[in-house]
């Protein structure tokens, strides 16, 4: 079984958009880590930077297939970043649900047969 969706599946765009928005969330999480959770600047930038790079790389790799495993890993990193700032448990969880739902919907769309044109 292949790791992702067919290239022409409309949910590929939705998954890519989810990852791009998730990169924005990682950018916004850095100040939250510093100001709210008193995480050091270096740790905040490293954690946020890792999430940003992972999410953008995954979005870029969706059309080639290798972005799907990286996208799933990005969801894990997003939730685990809650260890640094608790708000990311919720935000990362929301993005993980959006990612999972979009992926499952994409698989269901692929499983449907086209309607008979007659």
C-alpha positions, -999 to 999 in steps of 0.1 A, spaced: 0 0 0 13 34 -9 19 60 18 -1 88 3 -29 98 -20 -30 100 -58 -16 132 -73 -49 142 -87 -68 138 -55 -83 171 -44 -74 164 -8 -37 167 -16 -41 205 -18 -60 205 15 -32 185 32 -6 209 18 -25 239 30 -28 223 65 10 219 66 16 255 55 -8 269 81 9 246 106 43 263 98 27 296 106 16 281 140 51 270 147 63 305 140 38 319 164 46 293 190 82 305 194 72 338 212 47 318 232 74 294 244 96 323 254 71 347 270 45 324 285 65 292 293 99 307 300 116 284 275 151 296 265 155 315 233 177 288 218 154 260 226 123 279 214 139 288 181 153 252 177 119 236 184 99 261 163 125 259 135 123 221 134 85 223 131 86 249 104 112 230 83 93 197 87 59 211 78 71 230 48 93 201 35 63 178 40 40 201 20 66 202 -8 69 165 -8 33 155 -10 32 153 -48 61 129 -48 48 108 -20 77 112 5 59 141 22 32 119 37 54 101 63 70 135 71 36 151 74 25 124 100 58 130 119 51 167 118 18 161 136 36 141 163 61 170 167 33 195 169 16 177 197 49 170 215 58 206 214 32 209 241 60 197 264 76 231 259 44 252 259 11 237 269 -9 256 244 6 234 217 -11 203 231 -44 218 220 -32 236 188 -11 206 177 -40 183 185 -63 204 163 -39 202 134 -34 165 139 -72 160 137 -74 182 106 -45 163 89 -60 129 98 -95 138 87 -83 152 54 -62 121 47 -90 97 55 -114 117 34 -89 116 5 -86 78 8 -124 76 8 -126 97 -23 -101 74 -40 -122 44 -31 -153 57 -48 -162 47 -83 -170 74 -107 -207 78 -114 -221 62 -145 -225 90 -171 -255 73 -188 
